[in-house]
Amino acid sequence: PAIEELQTAWEKKQDSARFNKYYDGLDNALAKIKKYYTKLTTSHLNVVIYLMLLLVLHPYYSLEYIKMAWGGANEQAQEKAAGNRYTKNWQDEACQILENTVRVIPLLFLLNGSM
């Protein structure tokens, strides 16, 4: 939806006389959006793999960053000791999501007939 909203907004600007001097730039930007949007929509599996790699490789989303920023087992134990019975080990939560995603990818390949 975000890409579609951006595309719609730029198409409206491209049709507006107020933005005539930006027509070529908008045209190039729209072509780039369409190129990548087509790639994203043609293979949902690619999106899943990309997001998984982003989670693992990008330092902001890495499991160590999650532990540092949101807490791990030690922080969960401290929160429990302080009386918070709803505390979570966020690093473990992220790890479980990653493991579940890795388990699902071969299944997606089988369903799509790609393996």
Order of alpha helices (4+ residues) and beta strands (2+ residues): alpha-alpha-alpha-alpha-alpha-alpha
